[in-house]
Amino acid sequence: MQQEKKSFQVAGIDGTKQGWVVARGRWEDGKWYRLRAQLVSKLADAIDPNISCYAIDMPMGFMPTAQPGGRQAEREARQLLTGKASTLFSSPCRPVLSAKDYPHALALSKQSSPHRIGLSKQSYHLLPKIRELDTLLRTQTDLRERFYEVHPELCFRAMCPERSLPSSKHSGDGLHMRRRRLARQGIHVDRYPKLFIRAAKEDDCLDAVACLWTAARIVTGTAVHVPEEIPTDEHGIRMALYY
């Protein structure tokens, strides 16, 4: 999605219990301006024609059958998340998106392939947000060129020259490490109090900012993705993780 223009607006999105944390800002000549965040209850409320790219921490594109380890993107990404592979859940197969409850979702997943692969409760609890994003991309096809799937842990890893992973985001040290890594990329979050929302946890806000950083990398063509060859699902939605 490389663009020649030197100034553009991007957004990073992370799901939270209250809805979606949307961090946005303007990137111009290698510097950030007007960094701020908002909490929206519906993903559609985050859509702005001025945003060039949305980097979102939520699965996009689904296999018709459950596969061991999930999609290829997830399998390859886990190899980069040494010690933290469990932070990346396997996405459900597309039939599961119609499930009425967890037993139904489990049955649909097992019935989808001879592997008889089930579904974790963590993945099941993401279904409402997965459906919301999937519906948006299937009904507003133009958004497929602006929405990209990311994983914050991969983003924070990419910010460090050693490609090391920070401590748990649920610890004070882990939060401090994330702030430091963002600062190295020119995002001094302490200077932008509007990036933090009272109704959202600090780690969710920092994750959204990490997604924002990756959105700029996607626009400028410096982002990396797995797998290298990007597959699409039956609706033409890409299945790749960017960082």
C-alpha positions as CSV (number, residue, x, y, z in Angstrom):
1,M,0.0,0.0,0.0
2,Q,3.0,2.3,-0.5
3,Q,2.0,5.9,-1.1
4,E,4.2,8.7,-2.5
5,K,2.6,11.5,-0.4
6,K,4.6,12.5,2.6
7,S,1.6,13.3,4.8
8,F,-1.3,11.1,5.6
9,Q,-3.6,10.0,8.5
10,V,-3.7,6.5,9.9
11,A,-5.4,4.7,12.7
12,G,-4.6,1.7,15.0
13,I,-7.5,-0.2,16.5
14,D,-7.6,-2.6,19.5
15,G,-10.7,-4.3,20.9
16,T,-11.8,-3.8,24.5
17,K,-14.7,-4.8,26.6
18,Q,-16.3,-1.4,26.1
19,G,-15.9,-1.5,22.3
20,W,-12.9,-0.4,20.3
21,V,-10.0,1.8,21.2
22,V,-9.0,3.8,18.0
23,A,-5.7,5.7,18.1
24,R,-5.2,8.0,15.2
25,G,-2.7,10.6,14.0
26,R,-1.1,12.3,11.1
27,W,2.3,11.2,9.8
28,E,4.3,13.8,8.0
29,D,7.9,13.7,6.9
30,G,8.8,11.1,9.4
31,K,7.1,12.8,12.4
32,W,3.8,12.4,14.2
33,Y,1.2,15.0,14.8
34,R,-2.3,15.3,16.5
35,L,-2.1,11.9,18.2
36,R,-5.3,11.1,20.0
37,A,-7.6,8.2,20.7
38,Q,-11.3,7.6,21.1
39,L,-13.5,4.8,22.3
40,V,-16.3,3.7,20.0
41,S,-18.9,1.2,20.7
42,K,-19.3,0.3,17.0
43,L,-16.4,-0.2,14.6
44,A,-18.4,1.6,11.8
45,D,-18.2,4.7,13.9
46,A,-14.4,4.7,13.4
47,I,-14.6,5.0,9.7
48,D,-13.3,8.3,8.3
49,P,-12.6,9.0,4.6
50,N,-9.4,10.8,5.6
51,I,-7.8,7.7,7.1
52,S,-5.5,6.0,4.6
53,C,-5.0,2.8,6.6
54,Y,-6.5,1.1,9.6
55,A,-4.3,-1.5,11.4
56,I,-6.5,-3.6,13.6
57,D,-5.8,-6.3,16.2
58,M,-8.6,-8.7,15.1
59,P,-8.7,-11.6,12.6
60,M,-9.5,-10.8,9.0
61,G,-10.3,-13.5,6.5
62,F,-11.3,-17.1,7.4
63,M,-10.6,-20.6,6.2
64,P,-13.7,-22.8,5.3
65,T,-12.3,-25.6,7.5
66,A,-10.5,-25.6,10.9
67,Q,-6.8,-26.2,10.4
68,P,-4.2,-27.4,13.0
69,G,-2.7,-24.2,14.4
70,G,-5.2,-21.9,12.6
71,R,-4.4,-19.9,9.5
72,Q,-0.9,-19.9,7.9
73,A,-0.4,-16.3,9.1
74,E,-1.0,-17.4,12.7
75,R,1.3,-20.5,12.4
76,E,4.1,-18.4,11.0
77,A,3.6,-15.5,13.5
78,R,3.9,-17.9,16.5
79,Q,7.4,-18.8,15.3
80,L,8.3,-15.1,15.9
81,L,6.7,-15.0,19.3
82,T,9.1,-17.1,21.3
83,G,7.7,-17.6,24.7
84,K,4.5,-15.7,23.9
85,A,3.0,-17.9,21.2
86,S,-0.1,-18.3,23.4
87,T,-0.9,-14.6,23.0
88,L,-2.0,-15.4,19.4
89,F,-5.2,-17.5,19.3
90,S,-6.1,-19.6,16.3
91,S,-8.9,-17.9,14.4
92,P,-12.1,-19.8,13.9
93,C,-13.1,-21.2,10.5
94,R,-15.8,-19.3,8.7
95,P,-18.7,-21.7,9.6
96,V,-18.1,-20.9,13.3
97,L,-19.1,-17.3,12.7
98,S,-22.8,-18.4,12.6
99,A,-22.6,-20.1,16.0
100,K,-25.4,-19.4,18.5
101,D,-23.4,-20.4,21.6
102,Y,-20.1,-22.1,22.5
103,P,-21.3,-25.7,22.2
104,H,-22.6,-24.8,18.7
105,A,-19.3,-23.2,17.8
106,L,-17.4,-26.2,19.0
107,A,-19.6,-28.5,17.0
108,L,-19.3,-26.4,13.8
109,S,-15.5,-26.3,14.1
110,K,-15.2,-30.1,14.6
111,Q,-17.6,-30.8,11.8
112,S,-15.7,-28.5,9.3
113,S,-12.8,-30.9,8.7
114,P,-11.5,-34.4,9.3
115,H,-9.1,-33.1,11.8
116,R,-12.0,-32.6,14.3
117,I,-10.4,-29.5,15.6
118,G,-12.3,-27.6,18.4
119,L,-12.3,-24.0,19.3
120,S,-10.8,-22.3,22.4
121,K,-13.1,-20.3,24.6
122,Q,-10.7,-17.3,24.1
123,S,-11.4,-17.4,20.4
124,Y,-15.1,-17.9,21.0
125,H,-15.3,-14.8,23.2
126,L,-13.9,-12.8,20.2
127,L,-16.7,-13.9,17.9
128,P,-18.9,-10.7,18.4
129,K,-16.0,-8.5,17.4
130,I,-14.9,-10.9,14.6
131,R,-18.4,-10.8,13.2
132,E,-18.5,-7.1,13.4
133,L,-15.3,-6.6,11.4
134,D,-16.1,-9.3,8.9
135,T,-19.6,-7.9,8.2
136,L,-18.0,-4.4,7.7
137,L,-15.5,-5.8,5.2
138,R,-18.0,-7.9,3.3
139,T,-20.6,-5.2,3.0
140,Q,-18.2,-2.3,2.4
141,T,-15.8,-3.8,0.0
142,D,-13.8,-0.6,-0.5
143,L,-12.6,-0.9,3.1
144,R,-10.6,-4.1,2.3
145,E,-7.9,-1.9,0.8
146,R,-7.6,0.2,4.0
147,F,-8.0,-2.5,6.7
148,Y,-5.0,-4.6,7.7
149,E,-4.7,-7.2,10.4
150,V,-1.9,-6.8,13.0
151,H,-0.8,-8.3,16.3
152,P,0.6,-5.8,18.9
153,E,3.2,-8.2,20.2
154,L,4.7,-8.5,16.7
155,C,4.6,-4.7,16.4
156,F,6.4,-4.1,19.7
157,R,8.9,-6.8,18.7
158,A,9.6,-5.0,15.3
159,M,10.3,-1.7,17.2
160,C,13.3,-3.2,18.9
161,P,16.6,-3.7,17.0
162,E,17.2,-7.0,18.7
163,R,13.6,-8.1,17.8
164,S,13.1,-9.1,21.4
165,L,9.6,-9.3,23.0
166,P,8.7,-7.0,25.9
167,S,7.7,-8.3,29.3
168,S,4.0,-9.0,30.0
169,K,1.8,-6.0,29.3
170,H,0.0,-6.8,32.5
171,S,3.1,-5.8,34.5
172,G,4.5,-2.4,35.3
173,D,7.8,-3.2,33.7
174,G,6.0,-4.4,30.5
175,L,4.0,-1.2,30.2
176,H,7.2,0.8,30.7
177,M,9.0,-1.2,28.0
178,R,6.2,-0.5,25.6
179,R,6.3,3.2,26.2
180,R,10.1,3.2,25.7
181,R,9.8,1.4,22.4
182,L,7.1,3.7,21.1
183,A,9.3,6.7,22.2
184,R,12.2,5.3,20.1
185,Q,9.8,5.5,17.1
186,G,9.0,9.1,17.8
187,I,5.7,8.4,19.7
188,H,6.3,9.9,23.2
189,V,2.9,8.8,24.6
190,D,3.4,10.9,27.8
191,R,3.2,14.0,25.6
192,Y,-0.1,13.0,24.2
193,P,-2.6,12.5,27.1
194,K,-5.4,12.2,24.6
195,L,-4.0,8.8,23.6
196,F,-5.3,7.4,26.9
197,I,-9.0,6.8,27.6
198,R,-10.3,6.5,31.2
199,A,-12.7,3.7,30.2
200,A,-10.0,1.6,28.6
201,K,-7.0,-0.1,30.2
202,E,-3.6,1.3,29.6
203,D,-2.4,-1.8,27.8
204,D,-5.3,-1.6,25.4
205,C,-4.4,2.0,24.6
206,L,-0.7,1.2,24.1
207,D,-1.7,-1.8,21.8
208,A,-3.8,0.6,19.7
209,V,-0.8,3.0,19.4
210,A,1.4,0.1,18.3
211,C,-1.1,-0.7,15.7
212,L,-1.1,2.9,14.6
213,W,2.7,2.8,14.2
214,T,2.3,-0.3,12.0
215,A,-0.4,1.5,9.9
216,A,2.1,4.1,8.9
217,R,4.6,1.4,8.0
218,I,2.0,-0.2,5.8
219,V,1.3,3.0,4.0
220,T,5.0,3.8,3.5
221,G,5.7,0.2,2.3
222,T,8.1,-0.6,5.2
223,A,5.9,-3.1,7.0
224,V,6.5,-6.8,7.0
225,H,3.8,-9.5,6.8
226,V,3.4,-13.2,7.2
227,P,3.0,-15.3,5.2
228,E,5.1,-13.8,2.4
229,E,2.6,-15.0,-0.2
230,I,-0.7,-13.5,0.9
231,P,-3.8,-15.7,0.5
232,T,-7.4,-14.5,0.5
233,D,-10.5,-16.2,1.7
234,E,-13.7,-16.9,-0.3
235,H,-14.8,-13.3,0.0
236,G,-11.5,-11.9,-1.2
237,I,-10.3,-10.7,2.2
238,R,-6.6,-11.1,2.8
239,M,-5.3,-13.5,5.5
240,A,-2.0,-12.0,6.6
241,L,-0.5,-10.4,9.8
242,Y,1.5,-7.2,9.4
243,Y,4.1,-5.7,11.7
